[in-house]
């Protein structure tokens, strides 16, 4: 009896020692996968964090006096937040920075992003919000109808950096004088001041800019080829897909019922764009 007990104790200690690495590995695995996902965080904090782009009308507009945000995407963000019984918290961003804001967990959602392969390496994308054709605002001396009308050495083209406006300009107008600015507002100022001849813009942004500044109009949809890309919502890439699935369901329902179209048309109307000024090729 006296010799068996120490032997049993030694065997127990040995078994425990062998189990320690396995327990440590299991704990490490749990730690790696235990980060709180977007779905759970929003339900816990009752806050949906959204990237907002100053000057990106009709999606976003910020009142510089009150700091309040308005616009079509603001209404959409509020409606998504209602699903979670949450409020919306906005972070000033740009199209170029929105991907980094998602990667660094500063925001949960970024509107009006085109799902390029490069972006898809870093973030996830929802179903399309709209299918969005591209075109431009131009000086009165130009009346472009196709990309080749702008692809000339004497034409000065501006675009906001990091956007699909830049991608389209570089792809279809490589012979033109190309200049990038941080925001769409800076591009519009360059066009207004005569420092640029053309500003590349997706249709809704171009219509809103022309509505706000009638002297910039009309907006020109460009063809040959027609460049029309899905505009989606960017989300964080994570193993838990529940948040994206909820937003996808929200998009499918509101696009199918025509509500997204109404939000966009209402946003455009605030800047003097009537419904009959919206090109028939523009799909919502």
C-alpha positions in Angstrom: 0.0 0.0 0.0 2.7 2.4 0.9 4.6 1.8 -2.3 1.5 2.0 -4.6 0.4 5.5 -3.5 3.7 7.2 -4.4 3.6 5.4 -7.8 0.1 6.5 -8.4 0.9 10.1 -7.5 3.9 10.1 -9.8 1.8 8.8 -12.7 -0.9 11.5 -12.0 1.7 14.2 -12.0 3.2 12.9 -15.3 -0.3 12.9 -16.8 -0.9 16.4 -15.6 2.4 17.6 -17.1 1.5 16.0 -20.5 -1.9 17.7 -20.4 -0.5 21.2 -19.8 0.7 21.8 -23.4 -2.7 20.6 -24.7 -4.6 22.9 -22.3 -2.3 25.8 -23.2 -2.9 25.2 -26.9 -6.6 25.0 -26.4 -6.6 28.2 -24.4 -4.6 30.0 -27.1 -7.0 28.8 -29.8 -9.9 30.1 -27.8 -8.2 33.4 -27.3 -7.6 33.7 -31.0 -11.1 33.0 -32.0 -12.7 34.7 -29.0 -12.6 38.2 -30.3 -16.0 39.8 -30.3 -17.6 40.0 -33.7 -19.5 42.9 -35.2 -22.9 41.3 -34.7 -22.3 40.7 -31.0 -20.6 44.1 -30.4 -23.5 46.1 -32.0 -26.0 44.2 -29.9 -24.0 44.7 -26.7 -23.2 48.4 -27.2 -26.4 49.4 -29.2 -24.1 51.4 -31.5 -23.5 51.0 -35.2 -20.3 52.7 -36.3 -20.5 54.1 -39.9 -17.9 55.8 -42.1 -19.2 59.1 -43.4 -17.7 61.1 -46.3 -17.9 64.9 -46.1 -19.0 66.4 -49.4 -20.2 63.1 -50.9 -23.7 64.3 -51.8 -26.4 63.0 -51.8 -25.0 60.2 -49.7 -23.6 62.4 -46.9 -23.7 66.0 -45.9 -22.3 67.4 -42.6 -23.6 70.6 -41.0 -20.4 72.4 -40.0 -22.3 74.3 -37.3 -24.0 71.5 -35.5 -21.9 68.5 -36.7 -25.1 66.7 -37.7 -25.0 64.4 -40.7 -27.8 64.1 -43.3 -28.2 62.4 -46.7 -29.4 59.2 -48.3 -26.9 57.0 -46.7 -27.5 58.5 -43.3 -31.2 57.5 -43.6 -30.1 54.0 -44.7 -27.7 53.7 -41.7 -30.4 54.7 -39.3 -32.8 52.1 -40.8 -30.1 49.4 -40.5 -29.5 50.4 -36.9 -33.2 50.0 -36.1 -32.8 46.3 -36.8 -30.4 46.1 -33.9 -32.3 48.6 -31.8 -29.1 50.7 -32.0 -28.0 54.3 -32.7 -25.5 55.4 -35.4 -22.1 56.8 -34.6 -20.3 58.5 -37.6 -16.6 58.7 -38.3 -15.3 61.3 -40.8 -13.7 59.4 -43.6 -13.1 59.3 -47.4 -13.6 56.6 -50.0 -9.9 56.0 -50.0 -9.7 55.7 -46.1 -12.9 53.7 -45.5 -11.2 50.4 -46.2 -8.5 51.2 -43.6 -11.1 52.3 -41.1 -12.8 48.9 -41.5 -9.5 47.0 -41.2 -8.6 48.9 -38.1 -12.0 48.2 -36.5 -12.9 51.9 -36.4 -16.2 51.4 -38.2 -18.6 48.5 -38.8 -20.0 49.8 -42.1 -18.9 51.9 -45.1 -21.4 52.8 -47.8 -21.0 53.2 -51.6 -17.9 51.2 -52.1 -17.2 49.3 -55.4 -16.0 45.8 -54.7 -12.6 45.7 -56.4 -10.4 42.6 -56.0 -7.8 44.6 -54.2 -10.3 45.8 -51.6 -11.8 42.3 -51.3 -8.4 41.1 -50.1 -8.9 43.2 -46.9 -12.6 43.7 -46.3 -15.9 42.0 -47.0 -18.7 43.3 -49.3 -22.5 43.1 -49.1 -25.0 42.6 -51.9 -25.1 45.6 -54.3 -26.9 48.7 -53.1 -27.2 50.0 -56.7 -25.6 49.3 -60.1 -23.8 52.6 -60.7 -22.7 54.0 -64.1 -19.9 56.5 -64.5 -19.5 59.8 -66.3 -18.3 63.3 -65.7 -18.9 67.0 -65.2 -17.1 69.2 -67.7 -16.4 72.7 -68.7 -18.9 74.3 -71.2 -16.4 73.9 -74.0 -16.8 70.2 -73.8 -19.8 68.0 -74.5 -18.4 64.5 -74.0 -20.5 61.4 -74.8 -17.8 58.7 -74.7 -14.4 58.2 -72.9 -12.4 58.8 -76.0 -13.8 62.4 -76.1 -11.7 63.0 -72.9 -8.6 60.9 -73.8 -6.6 63.8 -75.2 -3.4 65.4 -74.1 -5.0 68.9 -73.7 -7.8 67.7 -71.4 -7.2 68.2 -67.7 -9.1 65.6 -65.6 -9.5 65.4 -61.8 -10.7 62.7 -59.5 -10.6 61.8 -55.8 -7.7 59.6 -54.8 -8.4 56.0 -54.0 -11.8 55.9 -55.7 -13.1 54.1 -58.8 -13.2 57.6 -60.3 -9.4 57.4 -60.4 -9.4 53.8 -61.7 -11.8 54.8 -64.6 -9.8 57.9 -65.5 -6.5 56.1 -65.6 -7.9 53.2 -67.5 -9.9 55.1 -70.2 -8.1 58.5 -70.4 -4.4 57.7 -70.1 -3.5 60.4 -72.6 -5.1 63.2 -70.6 -3.6 65.3 -67.9 -4.6 63.4 -64.7 -4.7 64.9 -61.2 -5.9 63.4 -58.0 -7.3 65.2 -54.9 -8.2 64.0 -51.5 -11.9 64.8 -51.7 -14.6 65.3 -54.3 -15.1 68.8 -53.1 -11.5 69.7 -53.9 -12.0 68.2 -57.4 -15.1 70.3 -57.9 -13.3 73.5 -56.8 -10.6 72.8 -59.4 -13.3 72.4 -62.1 -15.1 75.6 -61.0 -11.9 77.6 -60.9 -10.8 76.5 -64.4 -7.8 74.5 -63.2 -9.5 71.4 -64.6 -11.7 70.6 -67.6 -13.4 67.5 -66.3 -14.3 65.8 -63.0 -14.9 62.1 -63.2 -17.9 61.1 -61.0 -20.3 58.2 -60.6 -23.8 59.2 -61.7 -25.5 60.0 -58.4 -22.5 62.0 -57.1 -22.4 63.9 -60.4 -26.1 64.7 -60.4 -25.9 65.9 -56.9 -22.9 68.2 -57.6 -24.7 69.6 -60.7 -27.8 70.1 -58.6 -25.9 72.0 -55.9 -23.9 74.0 -58.5 -26.1 74.4 -61.6 -23.2 76.2 -63.4 -21.4 72.8 -63.4 -24.1 70.9 -65.3 -25.2 69.0 -67.1 -23.9 65.7 -66.0 -22.6 63.5 -68.8 -23.0 59.7 -68.8 -20.0 58.3 -70.8 -20.2 55.4 -73.1 -18.1 53.2 -75.4 -17.7 51.5 -73.1 -20.4 51.9 -70.5 -18.7 51.7 -67.1 -21.3 50.6 -64.6 -20.2 48.9 -61.3 -22.0 47.6 -58.3 -22.0 49.9 -55.3 -21.9 47.9 -52.1 -21.5 48.3 -48.4 -18.1 47.4 -47.0 -17.9 45.4 -43.8 -15.1 43.9 -41.7 -13.8 40.5 -42.9 -14.5 38.1 -40.0 -15.4 34.5 -39.4 -18.8 35.4 -38.0 -20.9 36.4 -41.0 -24.1 37.2 -39.2 -23.8 41.0 -39.4 -23.2 40.9 -43.2 -26.1 38.4 -43.6 -28.5 40.8 -41.8 -27.3 43.7 -44.0 -27.7 41.6 -47.1 -31.3 40.8 -46.2 -31.9 44.5 -45.4 -30.5 45.5 -48.9 -32.5 42.8 -50.8 -35.7 43.9 -49.1 -35.3 47.6 -49.5 -34.0 47.5 -53.0 -36.8 45.1 -54.0 -39.5 47.4 -52.5 -38.0 50.5 -54.2 -37.1 52.1 -50.8 -33.4 52.6 -51.6 -34.4 54.4 -54.8 -36.7 56.7 -52.8 -33.9 57.5 -50.3 -31.6 58.3 -53.2 -34.1 60.4 -55.1 -35.0 62.3 -51.9 -31.3 63.0 -51.3 -30.9 64.3 -54.8 -34.0 66.4 -54.5 -32.5 68.3 -51.6 -29.9 69.6 -54.1 -32.4 70.6 -56.8 -32.2 67.4 -58.9 -35.7 66.5 -60.2 -36.7 63.0 -60.9 -36.8 63.6 -64.7 -33.2 64.6 -64.6 -32.1 61.2 -63.4 -30.8 59.2 -66.4 -32.9 56.2 -67.4 -29.8 54.1 -67.5 -29.3 54.6 -63.7 -30.3 51.5 -61.9 -31.4 51.4 -58.3 
